[in-house]
């Protein structure tokens, strides 16, 4: 009989064991080991939101490996998703799903990217495919829930998220999506419970901490909301939506300078983020720094001329400054772009899903 492995290992010193491994594995296996080690380093960077190092590690990979290895493609899609680069995430994960129809991992992130991009047709097609071919996978029902949510059928969306949790009780992302849908339905106690369930499974889930903060914000418990959102930001300091929300709370507490620092920090992550720039303009407006606010809004109008909420705030600034003609002109443009007034940002305590995962394409509130 062969000797037990423990006795074999104990008979070798560290150097001998290293030599034995070196002899046992040829260059092919060493290459595979190095690749998996590289993938593990990328995973660590994504988990700690260290995007600069992650980008450098992705750049070191051979292009053929990067394009044709499912695990790495999924990592790349996740990295784009976490940085709110939803268009890039959709391209990467859609391509992965087209190549390997049987893989559902990552489709929940793909569907959320489509949700942010308001891509109703593609999301409906994806949901129909997955709920037909992979009905027993939790990811499929998250996709269906996102599809119903985009169509504002929140009751059906909640049912889909609950079905996802029934299929996989350890799927933390489904709990966070469910919690947000419950916020939209004003069922705040159940939403809080859903976010706490996610935290039991994943204590460093910044989305769940942020969701709890949004629940307390809706309850006007600003101190508790501040604590929860600060916890979320400490875990992931690169999420612009959370920084904007934190800035709003600080502004409500009368700490305008702190609020501006947080907004500027968010803008250093992406200077072109329309939602962040609008939040900065609104903060300047509420601080009665009219000239600075006007400059910020003029820049926004030049970069995003089709957003009604910019003209709404621009009209209010002009009205305050006594520019009646310009105020009426801005109101006219806002009414032209948004006849139903759905983008009129009048309630600063109102929380919608656009604030859940940094939707730079949605309407700030």
PLY file of the C-alpha trace (Angstrom):
ply
format ascii 1.0
element vertex 365
property float x
property float y
property float z
element edge 364
property int vertex1
property int vertex2
end_header
0.00 0.00 0.00
1.11 3.55 -0.65
2.19 5.58 2.35
-0.30 8.24 3.55
0.21 11.67 2.02
0.89 13.21 5.41
3.82 10.90 6.02
5.18 11.55 2.54
4.96 15.29 3.08
6.58 15.09 6.50
9.51 13.16 5.05
10.38 16.08 2.78
11.65 19.45 3.84
10.27 22.57 2.16
12.99 22.73 -0.48
12.52 19.09 -1.45
8.76 19.58 -1.70
9.24 22.61 -3.94
11.61 20.64 -6.18
9.12 17.78 -6.37
6.34 20.11 -7.46
8.63 21.75 -10.01
9.50 18.36 -11.48
5.91 17.08 -11.44
4.41 19.93 -13.43
5.54 20.88 -16.88
5.31 24.35 -18.42
1.72 23.79 -19.54
0.48 23.25 -16.01
2.63 26.08 -14.67
1.02 28.41 -17.23
-2.43 27.29 -16.07
-1.50 27.82 -12.44
-0.19 31.33 -13.20
-3.42 32.16 -15.06
-5.62 31.09 -12.14
-3.42 33.03 -9.74
-3.82 36.10 -11.97
-7.60 35.61 -11.98
-7.62 35.38 -8.18
-5.73 38.69 -7.95
-8.32 40.30 -10.22
-11.11 38.90 -8.05
-9.49 40.40 -4.96
-9.26 43.83 -6.63
-12.92 43.72 -7.71
-14.00 42.69 -4.20
-12.08 45.59 -2.66
-13.03 48.06 -5.45
-9.39 48.70 -6.34
-10.06 49.63 -9.96
-6.63 50.99 -10.86
-4.92 47.70 -9.99
-7.73 45.70 -11.58
-7.34 47.61 -14.85
-3.58 46.95 -14.80
-4.18 43.22 -14.24
-6.71 43.03 -17.08
-4.21 44.83 -19.35
-1.55 42.18 -18.66
-3.79 39.36 -19.95
-3.37 38.06 -23.46
-6.19 39.42 -25.66
-7.20 35.92 -26.77
-7.53 34.77 -23.17
-9.43 37.93 -22.20
-11.97 37.47 -25.00
-12.48 33.71 -24.80
-12.30 32.81 -21.10
-15.78 32.97 -19.57
-14.54 33.52 -16.03
-12.46 36.54 -17.04
-15.22 37.98 -19.25
-17.58 37.76 -16.29
-15.03 39.52 -14.08
-14.62 42.26 -16.67
-18.39 42.69 -16.87
-18.64 42.91 -13.08
-15.86 45.50 -12.97
-17.71 47.66 -15.51
-20.98 47.20 -13.63
-19.52 48.21 -10.27
-18.09 51.36 -11.86
-21.52 52.20 -13.35
-20.23 51.72 -16.89
-23.52 50.15 -17.90
-23.10 50.31 -21.66
-19.76 48.50 -21.53
-21.17 45.97 -19.06
-24.11 45.25 -21.36
-21.81 44.69 -24.36
-19.51 42.33 -22.45
-22.16 40.26 -20.68
-24.50 40.14 -23.69
-21.65 38.74 -25.77
-20.87 36.19 -23.06
-24.51 35.10 -22.91
-24.74 34.84 -26.72
-21.66 32.63 -26.84
-22.73 30.36 -23.99
-26.49 30.29 -23.71
-26.45 27.74 -20.91
-24.56 30.06 -18.51
-26.83 32.27 -16.42
-24.14 33.65 -14.11
-23.91 37.39 -14.63
-27.31 37.75 -16.30
-28.67 39.47 -13.18
-26.02 42.19 -13.65
-26.71 42.31 -17.37
-30.42 42.86 -16.69
-29.71 45.61 -14.16
-27.48 47.34 -16.73
-30.35 47.13 -19.22
-32.65 48.54 -16.55
-30.40 51.56 -16.07
-30.13 52.05 -19.82
-33.94 51.80 -20.15
-33.51 49.05 -22.78
-37.02 47.61 -22.48
-37.02 45.39 -25.58
-33.66 43.71 -24.92
-34.53 43.16 -21.25
-37.92 41.64 -22.13
-36.29 39.28 -24.62
-33.65 38.22 -22.09
-36.27 37.64 -19.38
-38.45 35.55 -21.70
-35.49 33.41 -22.78
-34.21 32.75 -19.27
-37.58 32.09 -17.63
-38.32 29.59 -20.43
-34.98 27.79 -20.58
-33.62 28.21 -17.03
-36.68 28.43 -14.80
-34.91 26.79 -11.85
-32.15 29.40 -11.61
-32.46 32.37 -9.30
-30.73 34.68 -11.78
-33.51 34.12 -14.31
-36.14 35.46 -11.92
-33.99 38.46 -11.01
-33.91 39.26 -14.72
-37.71 38.90 -14.90
-38.07 41.11 -11.82
-35.92 43.81 -13.40
-38.05 43.57 -16.54
-41.29 44.14 -14.59
-39.65 46.91 -12.58
-38.65 48.78 -15.74
-42.30 48.56 -16.85
-43.32 49.89 -13.41
-45.18 46.69 -12.56
-43.65 46.54 -9.10
-46.00 43.95 -7.62
-44.98 41.42 -10.29
-41.34 42.43 -9.82
-41.58 41.64 -6.11
-43.08 38.22 -6.88
-40.19 37.46 -9.22
-37.57 38.47 -6.65
-39.29 36.34 -4.01
-39.24 33.41 -6.45
-35.49 33.94 -6.94
-34.98 33.80 -3.17
-37.05 30.59 -2.93
-34.73 28.99 -5.49
-31.53 30.21 -3.82
-31.86 31.42 -0.25
-28.20 32.46 -0.22
-28.41 34.80 -3.23
-27.75 38.17 -1.55
-28.24 40.22 -4.73
-31.87 39.04 -4.99
-32.54 40.29 -1.46
-31.19 43.75 -2.32
-33.30 43.95 -5.49
-36.35 42.85 -3.52
-35.63 45.45 -0.84
-35.54 48.21 -3.38
-38.81 47.16 -5.01
-40.40 47.18 -1.56
-39.14 50.75 -1.03
-40.93 51.79 -4.22
-44.10 50.22 -2.81
-43.55 52.05 0.52
-43.39 48.75 2.39
-40.43 49.99 4.41
-40.44 47.39 7.20
-40.27 44.49 4.75
-37.64 46.34 2.73
-35.52 46.74 5.85
-35.88 43.01 6.57
-34.82 42.14 3.05
-31.68 44.28 3.26
-30.83 42.76 6.65
-31.19 39.27 5.18
-28.67 40.25 2.50
-26.27 41.46 5.21
-26.55 38.16 7.08
-25.31 36.44 3.94
-22.78 39.10 2.98
-21.83 41.56 5.74
-19.78 43.65 3.29
-22.61 44.05 0.79
-22.53 47.82 0.34
-25.81 47.74 -1.61
-27.61 46.33 1.41
-26.11 48.93 3.76
-27.09 51.64 1.28
-30.59 50.19 0.97
-31.01 50.34 4.75
-29.90 53.95 4.60
-32.54 54.72 1.97
-35.22 53.09 4.14
-34.30 55.28 7.12
-34.09 58.31 4.84
-37.68 57.70 3.73
-38.63 57.43 7.41
-36.87 60.78 7.98
-34.46 59.11 10.39
-31.52 61.00 8.96
-28.98 60.17 11.67
-29.45 56.40 11.24
-29.52 56.82 7.46
-26.23 58.72 7.63
-24.59 55.93 9.65
-25.73 53.21 7.24
-24.71 55.09 4.11
-21.34 56.00 5.63
-20.83 52.28 6.23
-21.67 51.58 2.60
-19.23 54.26 1.41
-16.48 52.89 3.67
-16.87 49.51 1.95
-17.08 50.91 -1.59
-15.76 54.48 -1.79
-16.14 54.57 -5.59
-19.94 54.56 -5.90
-21.06 57.98 -7.05
-24.75 57.61 -6.16
-23.94 56.85 -2.54
-21.62 59.86 -2.34
-24.38 62.06 -3.77
-26.93 60.77 -1.26
-24.46 61.24 1.59
-23.86 64.78 0.37
-27.62 65.47 0.42
-27.90 64.28 4.03
-24.93 66.41 5.10
-26.48 69.42 3.39
-29.75 68.83 5.27
-27.72 68.80 8.50
-26.37 72.23 7.60
-22.87 71.02 6.71
-22.66 72.59 3.26
-18.87 72.45 2.99
-18.81 68.73 3.81
-21.59 68.15 1.28
-19.62 69.94 -1.46
-16.49 67.92 -0.65
-18.47 64.69 -1.10
-19.97 65.84 -4.40
-16.56 66.93 -5.70
-15.17 63.56 -4.64
-17.85 61.85 -6.71
-17.03 64.06 -9.70
-13.34 63.15 -9.53
-14.44 59.57 -10.22
-16.32 60.67 -13.35
-16.38 64.38 -14.27
-19.00 63.69 -16.96
-21.57 62.20 -14.60
-24.75 64.21 -15.26
-26.47 63.16 -12.03
-23.51 64.19 -9.86
-23.17 67.54 -11.60
-26.89 68.19 -11.20
-26.69 67.33 -7.50
-23.81 69.79 -7.17
-25.87 72.49 -8.91
-28.85 71.80 -6.65
-26.62 71.97 -3.58
-25.33 75.37 -4.73
-28.91 76.51 -5.36
-30.06 75.53 -1.88
-26.99 77.28 -0.44
-28.10 80.42 -2.37
-24.82 80.54 -4.30
-26.72 81.57 -7.41
-23.86 82.61 -9.69
-21.96 79.35 -9.14
-25.16 77.37 -9.60
-25.89 79.16 -12.85
-22.40 78.37 -14.21
-22.81 74.70 -13.28
-26.21 74.49 -14.96
-24.95 76.18 -18.13
-22.24 73.51 -18.38
-24.85 70.81 -17.84
-27.14 72.32 -20.46
-24.29 72.27 -22.98
-23.43 68.61 -22.31
-27.02 67.32 -21.83
-29.42 69.61 -23.70
-32.34 67.14 -23.61
-32.74 66.77 -19.83
-35.83 68.59 -18.54
-34.74 68.60 -14.89
-31.80 70.87 -15.79
-34.18 73.47 -17.23
-36.47 73.21 -14.20
-33.65 74.18 -11.86
-32.29 76.74 -14.31
-35.69 78.46 -14.32
-35.73 78.59 -10.52
-32.26 80.16 -10.43
-33.21 82.82 -12.99
-36.44 83.55 -11.13
-34.53 84.02 -7.88
-32.04 86.31 -9.62
-34.85 88.40 -11.13
-34.29 87.26 -14.72
-37.99 86.81 -15.45
-37.67 86.41 -19.20
-34.94 83.76 -18.92
-36.91 81.97 -16.19
-40.02 81.76 -18.42
-37.88 80.60 -21.33
-36.34 77.81 -19.22
-39.75 76.72 -17.94
-40.94 76.61 -21.55
-38.02 74.36 -22.54
-38.67 72.09 -19.55
-42.35 71.77 -20.48
-41.41 70.98 -24.06
-39.01 68.21 -23.02
-41.18 66.83 -20.21
-44.88 67.72 -20.75
-46.09 65.56 -17.84
-43.62 67.04 -15.36
-42.22 63.64 -14.39
-38.68 64.98 -14.11
-39.48 67.96 -11.91
-37.17 67.57 -8.89
-39.29 69.11 -6.17
-39.13 66.53 -3.36
-35.58 66.14 -2.07
-36.58 63.33 0.31
-38.12 61.19 -2.41
-36.04 58.10 -3.17
-36.26 56.20 -6.43
-34.30 53.40 -7.95
-32.11 55.84 -9.89
-30.34 56.45 -6.57
-29.89 52.73 -5.89
-26.96 52.01 -8.23
-25.80 55.25 -9.71
-28.04 55.57 -12.70
-26.43 58.39 -14.64
-29.06 57.93 -17.36
-32.06 58.34 -15.06
-33.65 61.45 -13.63
-32.12 62.72 -10.42
-34.65 63.55 -7.73
0 1
1 2
2 3
3 4
4 5
5 6
6 7
7 8
8 9
9 10
10 11
11 12
12 13
13 14
14 15
15 16
16 17
17 18
18 19
19 20
20 21
21 22
22 23
23 24
24 25
25 26
26 27
27 28
28 29
29 30
30 31
31 32
32 33
33 34
34 35
35 36
36 37
37 38
38 39
39 40
40 41
41 42
42 43
43 44
44 45
45 46
46 47
47 48
48 49
49 50
50 51
51 52
52 53
53 54
54 55
55 56
56 57
57 58
58 59
59 60
60 61
61 62
62 63
63 64
64 65
65 66
66 67
67 68
68 69
69 70
70 71
71 72
72 73
73 74
74 75
75 76
76 77
77 78
78 79
79 80
80 81
81 82
82 83
83 84
84 85
85 86
86 87
87 88
88 89
89 90
90 91
91 92
92 93
93 94
94 95
95 96
96 97
97 98
98 99
99 100
100 101
101 102
102 103
103 104
104 105
105 106
106 107
107 108
108 109
109 110
110 111
111 112
112 113
113 114
114 115
115 116
116 117
117 118
118 119
119 120
120 121
121 122
122 123
123 124
124 125
125 126
126 127
127 128
128 129
129 130
130 131
131 132
132 133
133 134
134 135
135 136
136 137
137 138
138 139
139 140
140 141
141 142
142 143
143 144
144 145
145 146
146 147
147 148
148 149
149 150
150 151
151 152
152 153
153 154
154 155
155 156
156 157
157 158
158 159
159 160
160 161
161 162
162 163
163 164
164 165
165 166
166 167
167 168
168 169
169 170
170 171
171 172
172 173
173 174
174 175
175 176
176 177
177 178
178 179
179 180
180 181
181 182
182 183
183 184
184 185
185 186
186 187
187 188
188 189
189 190
190 191
191 192
192 193
193 194
194 195
195 196
196 197
197 198
198 199
199 200
200 201
201 202
202 203
203 204
204 205
205 206
206 207
207 208
208 209
209 210
210 211
211 212
212 213
213 214
214 215
215 216
216 217
217 218
218 219
219 220
220 221
221 222
222 223
223 224
224 225
225 226
226 227
227 228
228 229
229 230
230 231
231 232
232 233
233 234
234 235
235 236
236 237
237 238
238 239
239 240
240 241
241 242
242 243
243 244
244 245
245 246
246 247
247 248
248 249
249 250
250 251
251 252
252 253
253 254
254 255
255 256
256 257
257 258
258 259
259 260
260 261
261 262
262 263
263 264
264 265
265 266
266 267
267 268
268 269
269 270
270 271
271 272
272 273
273 274
274 275
275 276
276 277
277 278
278 279
279 280
280 281
281 282
282 283
283 284
284 285
285 286
286 287
287 288
288 289
289 290
290 291
291 292
292 293
293 294
294 295
295 296
296 297
297 298
298 299
299 300
300 301
301 302
302 303
303 304
304 305
305 306
306 307
307 308
308 309
309 310
310 311
311 312
312 313
313 314
314 315
315 316
316 317
317 318
318 319
319 320
320 321
321 322
322 323
323 324
324 325
325 326
326 327
327 328
328 329
329 330
330 331
331 332
332 333
333 334
334 335
335 336
336 337
337 338
338 339
339 340
340 341
341 342
342 343
343 344
344 345
345 346
346 347
347 348
348 349
349 350
350 351
351 352
352 353
353 354
354 355
355 356
356 357
357 358
358 359
359 360
360 361
361 362
362 363
363 364
